[in-house]
Amino acid sequence: MPVFRLTKKLLFPSPDLAEEDGLLAVGGDLGPRRLALAYAHGIFPWYSNGSPILWWSPDPRLILIPGELRVSQRLSRTIRKGIYRVTLDTAFREVIRACAEVHRKKDGGTWITKEMIEAYTRLHELGIAHSIESWYGEGLAGGMYGVSLGGAFFGESMFTQRSDASKVALVHLVQYLTGWNFTLIDCQVTTGHMIRFGAREVPRREFLDRLEKALTQPGRYGVWTTGP
């Protein structure tokens, strides 16, 4: 199948037309309206410096249903000890920059380019992108960020500076999402890390059906807090 080239029009081809590896389209921009439209259709950007913007919709898709979260006994003990203080939407830019830096050190590069950092920070300012932070004392020890639409949360990236800090953030996030009646967490591509937390692969069509239902929920926009 062809890879579609986007124009200035806010349109995406059907995810069902993606290449076997999930690549669907190239080009366009990272404006808030295009990003929100992409996520609402099960599409996300993923590219590196020097590359045009690439848009993906993999098949299968890794998802986590909030009620299916699995937490190991060891991690449960760490959470009960209260080693880390967990917050929401307190340090979004710091979290996304830390995610970029961790991947840069690990892989020698990162898809979280300066352009991506600015684009998702703009989404955060609009109440669509969110972060969850784990603090050790006054220092940021780990965290993650993603996009929220309706009853769906799209996880983007996480980082950790201390043992289990990002895992603690993830568990708290899922607990909050469960309490807010979210029905779907998109993990995008398969990793053993997320499978250990209860994530599972589903066909893209099933993911899109679940997403369509999740988007009918009222959602939770604006700055997130740990309250009801």
C-alpha positions as CSV (number, residue, x, y, z in Angstrom):
1,M,0.0,0.0,0.0
2,P,1.2,3.6,-0.6
3,V,2.4,5.9,2.1
4,F,0.2,9.0,2.0
5,R,1.6,12.5,1.8
6,L,-0.3,14.9,4.0
7,T,-1.2,18.4,2.8
8,K,-2.3,21.5,4.8
9,K,-5.8,20.0,5.0
10,L,-6.7,18.4,8.4
11,L,-7.2,15.0,7.0
12,F,-5.8,11.5,7.6
13,P,-6.2,8.4,5.5
14,S,-7.9,5.4,7.1
15,P,-5.6,3.6,9.5
16,D,-6.6,0.4,7.7
17,L,-4.4,1.6,4.8
18,A,-1.2,1.6,6.8
19,E,1.8,-0.3,5.6
20,E,2.6,-3.7,7.2
21,D,4.9,-2.0,9.7
22,G,2.2,0.6,10.6
23,L,3.5,3.5,8.6
24,L,0.5,5.4,7.3
25,A,1.5,8.9,6.2
26,V,4.3,11.5,5.9
27,G,4.4,15.3,6.3
28,G,1.8,17.6,7.7
29,D,2.5,19.5,10.9
30,L,2.4,19.0,14.7
31,G,-0.3,21.7,15.4
32,P,-2.7,20.9,18.2
33,R,-5.7,20.3,15.9
34,R,-3.8,17.8,13.7
35,L,-2.4,16.0,16.7
36,A,-5.8,15.7,18.4
37,L,-7.3,14.5,15.1
38,A,-4.5,11.9,14.7
39,Y,-5.0,10.5,18.2
40,A,-8.8,10.4,17.7
41,H,-8.2,8.2,14.7
42,G,-5.6,5.9,16.4
43,I,-2.6,7.6,14.7
44,F,0.5,9.0,16.3
45,P,3.7,10.7,15.1
46,W,7.0,9.0,15.5
47,Y,10.2,10.2,13.7
48,S,13.7,11.4,14.3
49,N,15.7,14.5,13.6
50,G,16.4,15.0,9.9
51,S,13.3,13.0,8.9
52,P,9.9,14.3,7.8
53,I,7.0,13.8,10.2
54,L,6.0,10.2,10.0
55,W,2.5,9.0,11.2
56,W,1.8,5.5,12.4
57,S,-1.0,3.1,13.2
58,P,0.5,-0.3,14.1
59,D,-1.3,-3.6,13.8
60,P,-1.4,-5.3,16.3
61,R,-1.8,-2.5,18.9
62,L,-0.7,-2.8,22.6
63,I,-3.4,-1.7,25.0
64,L,-3.9,-1.7,28.8
65,I,-7.4,-1.9,30.1
66,P,-7.3,0.0,33.5
67,G,-9.0,-2.8,35.4
68,E,-6.4,-5.4,34.1
69,L,-3.4,-3.7,35.6
70,R,-1.0,-6.2,37.3
71,V,1.4,-5.0,40.0
72,S,4.1,-7.2,41.4
73,Q,4.3,-7.8,45.1
74,R,7.7,-6.1,45.2
75,L,6.4,-3.0,43.5
76,S,3.4,-3.0,45.8
77,R,5.7,-3.0,48.8
78,T,7.6,0.0,47.3
79,I,4.4,1.9,46.8
80,R,3.2,1.2,50.4
81,K,6.5,2.5,51.8
82,G,5.8,5.9,50.2
83,I,9.3,6.3,48.9
84,Y,8.1,8.5,46.1
85,R,5.7,11.4,46.2
86,V,3.4,11.4,43.1
87,T,1.9,14.4,41.4
88,L,0.0,15.2,38.3
89,D,0.7,18.0,35.7
90,T,3.3,19.6,38.0
91,A,6.3,19.5,35.8
92,F,5.2,18.6,32.2
93,R,8.1,20.2,30.4
94,E,10.7,18.7,32.7
95,V,9.2,15.2,32.2
96,I,9.1,15.4,28.4
97,R,12.7,16.7,28.3
98,A,13.8,14.0,30.7
99,C,12.2,11.4,28.5
100,A,14.0,12.8,25.5
101,E,17.4,12.8,27.3
102,V,17.0,9.2,28.6
103,H,16.3,7.9,25.1
104,R,19.2,10.0,23.7
105,K,21.6,8.4,26.1
106,K,20.3,4.9,25.6
107,D,19.9,4.9,21.8
108,G,22.1,7.8,20.7
109,G,19.0,9.6,19.4
110,T,15.4,10.2,20.2
111,W,12.1,10.8,18.4
112,I,11.2,13.4,21.1
113,T,12.7,16.3,19.1
114,K,12.6,19.9,20.0
115,E,9.6,20.3,17.7
116,M,7.9,17.5,19.5
117,I,8.6,18.9,22.9
118,E,7.1,22.3,21.9
119,A,4.1,20.6,20.2
120,Y,3.2,18.4,23.2
121,T,3.8,21.3,25.7
122,R,1.3,23.2,23.7
123,L,-1.2,20.3,24.0
124,H,-0.5,20.4,27.8
125,E,-1.3,24.1,27.9
126,L,-4.6,23.3,26.2
127,G,-5.4,20.6,28.8
128,I,-5.0,17.7,26.4
129,A,-1.5,16.3,27.3
130,H,-0.6,15.4,30.8
131,S,2.3,14.3,33.0
132,I,2.6,12.3,36.1
133,E,5.7,12.7,38.3
134,S,7.5,10.7,40.9
135,W,9.5,12.8,43.3
136,Y,12.3,11.7,45.7
137,G,12.7,14.5,48.2
138,E,12.7,17.6,46.0
139,G,14.1,15.9,43.0
140,L,12.2,14.5,40.0
141,A,13.0,10.8,40.0
142,G,10.8,9.6,37.2
143,G,7.5,10.1,35.3
144,M,5.6,9.8,32.1
145,Y,3.5,11.8,29.8
146,G,0.7,11.2,27.3
147,V,-2.4,12.5,25.6
148,S,-6.0,12.3,26.9
149,L,-9.2,12.3,24.8
150,G,-12.6,11.2,26.1
151,G,-12.1,8.0,28.1
152,A,-8.8,7.1,26.4
153,F,-5.2,7.9,27.5
154,F,-2.4,7.6,25.0
155,G,0.9,6.9,26.7
156,E,3.8,8.5,24.9
157,S,7.0,8.0,27.0
158,M,8.4,7.5,30.5
159,F,11.7,7.9,32.2
160,T,13.3,7.0,35.5
161,Q,16.3,8.3,37.4
162,R,15.8,6.1,40.5
163,S,14.7,2.5,40.9
164,D,11.0,1.9,40.3
165,A,10.2,5.7,40.1
166,S,8.5,5.5,36.7
167,K,6.7,2.3,37.6
168,V,5.2,3.9,40.7
169,A,4.1,6.8,38.5
170,L,2.4,4.4,36.1
171,V,0.6,2.5,38.8
172,H,-0.8,5.7,40.3
173,L,-1.8,7.0,36.9
174,V,-3.8,3.8,36.1
175,Q,-5.4,4.1,39.5
176,Y,-6.5,7.7,38.8
177,L,-7.7,6.7,35.3
178,T,-9.7,3.9,36.8
179,G,-11.4,6.2,39.3
180,W,-12.2,8.7,36.4
181,N,-13.9,5.8,34.4
182,F,-11.3,5.8,31.6
183,T,-11.7,2.6,29.6
184,L,-8.6,2.5,27.4
185,I,-4.8,3.1,27.7
186,D,-3.0,3.0,24.4
187,C,0.6,1.7,24.8
188,Q,1.2,1.9,21.0
189,V,3.9,-0.7,20.4
190,T,4.6,-3.9,22.2
191,T,7.2,-3.9,25.0
192,G,7.8,-6.6,27.6
193,H,7.8,-3.9,30.2
194,M,4.1,-3.0,29.6
195,I,3.1,-6.6,29.1
196,R,4.3,-7.3,32.6
197,F,1.8,-4.7,33.8
198,G,-1.1,-6.5,32.1
199,A,-1.0,-4.9,28.7
200,R,-2.0,-7.1,25.7
201,E,-1.9,-7.0,22.0
202,V,-5.2,-6.6,20.0
203,P,-5.8,-6.3,16.3
204,R,-5.9,-2.7,15.1
205,R,-9.6,-3.0,14.2
206,E,-10.4,-4.0,17.8
207,F,-8.3,-1.1,19.1
208,L,-10.1,1.4,16.8
209,D,-13.5,0.0,17.9
210,R,-12.5,0.4,21.6
211,L,-11.2,3.9,20.9
212,E,-14.4,4.9,19.2
213,K,-16.4,3.9,22.3
214,A,-13.9,5.6,24.6
215,L,-14.2,8.9,22.7
216,T,-17.9,9.0,23.5
217,Q,-17.1,9.5,27.1
218,P,-17.0,13.1,28.5
219,G,-13.3,13.1,29.2
220,R,-11.2,15.0,31.7
221,Y,-9.6,18.1,30.3
222,G,-7.6,21.0,31.8
223,V,-5.0,20.6,34.6
224,W,-5.2,17.2,36.3
225,T,-5.1,16.9,40.0
226,T,-5.3,14.0,42.4
227,G,-8.7,14.9,43.5
228,P,-12.0,13.4,42.4
